[in-house]
Structure formats: C-alpha cells, structure tokens
Amino acid sequence: MEDDVLARWRSRSMAEGWPGAGDWWTPEVESAIEAVCGSGDLAHACRALGAARAAAGVEIAQGLDDLAALFAVSWRGEPPFAALRAFAAGWADFASVGMEPACEDPLTGLATVAYLRTRLAQLYRGSSAGMCLVVAEPCGRAEELAERLTAALNLATALRRAFPGDETLALLAPTRVGAVTREDDLLADKVERLRTAEILYGRRPRVRVRTLPRAYGQALALIRTLSLDP
C-alpha cells in the first residue's frame, strides 16, 4: 500500500511541477508516508519533511501544498493542524540556519522580539520621547495553520508598505506585528495605510498605537504582554 502511495504522490508532485533542487524523493518522504498510513510518528515525520523541503529550496507554501497532496493521494482528507504545524516548524528550523541568531524571523523577515528588546535598550539610552509602538493583528483568531501563516506574511508586507523608512519592524507574536516609530505628522497616514490593508479573506487588521512608556522596564513589560500568542 505504501508503495502505491509513494507512486501516486510522486506522480502528482511531478505533474504540478516539482519546484525543488534535486530529486523529489528523500528518506523523509518514506517516513512521512509511513506516518500518514498509520505506522509512524506523524508530527516527527512532518517536521523532518519540512526541513528536507527547505533544504531543497522549496518555499513553505509549495511544501504545504505538497504535504496536502500526500494526504489526498492517501485518501486521508485534509492534513490535520498538528501535521501542518510540524511541517512549518521543520521548514523554519532549516531556513533559519546560517542567519544571525535572534535577529530576524525566517518566515516574515521582520525583527524578532529579542532584537526588538535590544533596539529598545539602545533607544532608551538616548531619549524615547515622541516614540510609539504601532501594533497590528487580524480581527479574530485564525485556527488553521495555513491561514495563520498567510495572515502573518500579509501583515508583514502591509507593515513594510506602511512604514518604509528606518522604523524598527518586528514580529511580536505569530500573528501580531509592530513598528517602533516617531509620533510625527506622518504617523496618522501610515497608520491608516496599515489599517486599510487586506490581511485575510478581505478582512482588515486591528491597529493600535501605544506611546512608549517613560521607563525601559515598563517598555519591556509591554513587549512581553504583546508577545503572547493572540
């Protein structure tokens, strides 16, 4: 049965245009088939497959589509959330190798919370007067991993378009982004540009503007609160 699944999966992947470098088959393919067919650890196999697909240069959206194809040819329906999450985690694990640690999120390209704390420390050594944090997130929680990934990527794109200057742009939580910027005459237009961006299924993000606290410790407490998964 697993040999039949392998043949159907390979055929479907080739028909849809294998985007990776090198052969489609890897040992992780075999492990994923075994897990989907019921004789292996599904989360572990999907995480290993995600890393292998990232190593082959496959983008995460294409990799998730290919994982869904495995479930389809196995007549297992849609991949469960745990499988999608594990694949994305494995992909991100490999994609982040070689990047400067704790500085950039591998999926969105935004600064991490760790880097944001460092940037705030630099800011507070001078003066934080006139600075604020603009926070954006979807209205309502997306339960499916694919939807959450899409929302995060679209939020990152919208944030860059609204704040194209030297602002510090960060991923605060899986589907929450923020920009440290000045409270100047251009802020209202930038916030409105962000507020009217389409994030998921035509929906707009919820946007808040928070003036940075006077003390660095209070700013860290604010970041900790905002970094909780919405």
C-alpha positions in Angstrom: 0.0 0.0 0.0 2.8 2.4 0.9 4.5 1.8 -2.4 1.2 2.7 -4.2 1.0 5.9 -2.1 4.6 6.8 -3.0 3.9 6.4 -6.7 0.7 8.4 -6.6 2.3 11.2 -4.5 5.4 11.4 -6.8 3.2 11.4 -9.9 1.1 14.3 -8.5 4.1 16.3 -7.4 5.8 15.9 -10.8 2.6 16.8 -12.6 2.2 20.0 -10.5 5.9 21.0 -11.2 8.4 20.0 -8.6 10.0 23.3 -7.5 12.9 22.0 -5.5 16.6 21.4 -6.4 17.5 17.8 -6.8 15.3 14.7 -6.6 11.8 14.9 -5.1 12.5 11.7 -3.1 14.3 11.8 0.2 14.3 9.4 3.1 11.9 11.8 4.9 9.3 11.1 2.1 9.3 7.5 3.1 8.9 8.4 6.8 6.0 10.8 6.0 4.2 8.1 4.0 4.6 5.6 6.9 3.3 8.1 9.4 0.3 9.1 7.3 -0.5 5.4 6.7 -0.6 4.9 10.4 2.8 3.3 11.3 4.9 6.3 12.4 5.0 9.5 14.4 3.1 12.0 12.3 4.4 15.2 13.9 8.1 14.0 13.9 7.8 12.8 10.2 6.2 16.1 9.0 8.8 18.2 10.9 11.6 16.2 9.2 9.9 16.5 5.8 9.6 20.3 6.3 13.3 20.6 7.0 14.1 18.4 3.9 11.9 20.5 1.7 13.5 23.7 2.9 16.9 22.2 2.2 15.8 21.6 -1.4 14.8 25.2 -1.8 11.1 24.6 -1.7 9.1 27.6 -0.4 6.9 26.9 2.6 3.6 27.4 0.7 4.6 24.9 -2.0 5.8 22.5 0.6 2.5 22.7 2.5 0.7 22.1 -0.8 2.8 19.0 -1.4 2.1 17.7 2.1 -1.6 18.2 1.4 -1.1 16.2 -1.8 0.2 13.3 0.3 -2.9 13.2 2.4 -5.1 13.5 -0.7 -3.5 10.5 -2.5 -3.7 8.5 0.7 -7.4 9.2 1.0 -6.9 10.8 4.4 -8.6 14.1 3.7 -7.0 17.4 4.8 -3.8 17.4 6.8 -4.5 17.9 10.5 -3.3 21.1 12.2 -0.6 19.2 14.1 0.9 17.9 10.8 0.9 21.4 9.2 2.4 23.0 12.2 5.1 20.4 12.5 6.0 20.8 8.8 6.2 24.6 9.1 8.4 24.3 12.2 10.7 21.9 10.4 10.9 24.2 7.4 11.6 27.3 9.6 14.3 25.3 11.6 16.3 24.7 8.4 15.6 28.1 6.9 16.9 29.9 10.0 20.3 28.1 9.9 23.1 30.4 9.0 21.1 33.6 9.8 22.2 35.9 12.5 20.6 34.4 15.6 17.7 36.0 17.3 17.6 39.0 14.9 15.3 38.1 12.0 12.2 35.9 11.8 12.9 33.4 9.0 9.3 33.4 7.6 8.4 37.1 7.7 11.8 38.8 7.6 10.7 41.0 10.5 12.9 41.6 13.5 12.4 39.1 16.4 11.2 40.1 19.9 14.8 39.5 21.1 16.2 42.1 18.6 13.4 44.5 19.5 14.4 44.4 23.1 18.0 45.2 22.1 16.7 48.1 19.9 14.6 49.5 22.7 17.6 49.4 25.1 19.6 51.5 22.5 16.6 53.8 22.2 16.2 54.3 25.9 19.9 55.1 26.4 19.1 58.2 24.5 15.5 59.5 24.7 12.3 57.7 24.0 10.3 60.9 24.0 8.0 61.2 21.0 8.3 57.5 20.1 5.4 54.9 19.9 4.7 51.3 19.1 2.1 50.7 16.3 0.6 47.2 16.7 -1.4 45.3 14.1 -3.1 41.9 14.2 -6.1 40.2 12.5 -9.5 40.8 13.9 -10.3 37.4 15.3 -8.1 34.3 15.5 -7.4 32.0 12.5 -7.4 28.4 13.7 -5.9 26.7 10.7 -2.1 26.9 10.4 -2.2 27.8 6.7 -4.5 30.8 7.5 -2.2 31.9 10.3 0.9 31.8 8.1 -0.9 33.7 5.4 -2.1 36.3 7.9 1.5 36.7 9.3 3.0 37.1 5.9 0.3 39.6 4.8 0.7 41.6 8.0 4.5 41.7 7.5 4.0 43.0 3.9 1.4 45.6 5.0 3.7 46.8 7.8 6.6 47.3 5.4 4.4 49.3 3.0 3.0 51.5 5.7 6.4 52.1 7.3 9.1 52.1 4.5 11.6 54.3 6.4 14.1 53.5 9.2 11.5 52.3 11.7 12.1 49.0 13.6 9.6 46.4 12.4 9.1 43.3 14.4 7.1 40.1 14.7 5.7 40.3 18.2 3.6 37.1 18.2 2.7 34.5 15.5 0.0 36.8 14.0 0.9 40.2 15.6 3.4 42.7 14.2 4.6 46.1 15.5 6.6 49.2 14.4 8.6 51.4 16.7 8.3 54.8 15.1 8.0 58.5 15.8 4.8 60.3 16.7 5.0 62.9 13.9 2.7 64.5 11.4 3.0 61.5 9.0 2.0 58.9 11.6 -1.7 59.1 11.1 -1.4 58.5 7.3 0.9 55.5 7.9 -1.5 54.0 10.5 -4.4 54.5 8.1 -2.5 52.7 5.3 -1.9 49.8 7.6 -5.4 49.8 8.9 -6.9 49.5 5.4 -4.6 46.7 4.2 -6.3 43.4 3.4 -4.9 40.6 5.6 -7.1 37.5 5.2 -10.3 36.9 3.2 -10.6 40.7 2.6 -10.5 41.5 6.3 -8.6 44.4 7.7 -6.2 44.3 10.7 -6.9 45.8 14.1 -4.4 48.5 14.7 -3.4 50.1 18.0 -0.9 53.0 18.7 0.8 52.8 22.1 3.1 55.6 23.3 6.3 54.1 24.6 6.4 54.2 28.4 8.9 56.6 30.1 10.9 53.8 31.6 12.7 51.0 29.8 11.5 48.3 32.3 7.9 49.4 31.5 8.6 49.1 27.8 9.9 45.5 28.3 6.7 44.6 30.2 4.6 46.0 27.3 6.6 43.9 24.8 6.2 40.8 27.0 2.5 41.2 27.0 2.3 41.8 23.3 4.5 38.8 22.6 1.9 36.4 24.0 0.2 34.4 21.2 -3.1 36.1 20.4 
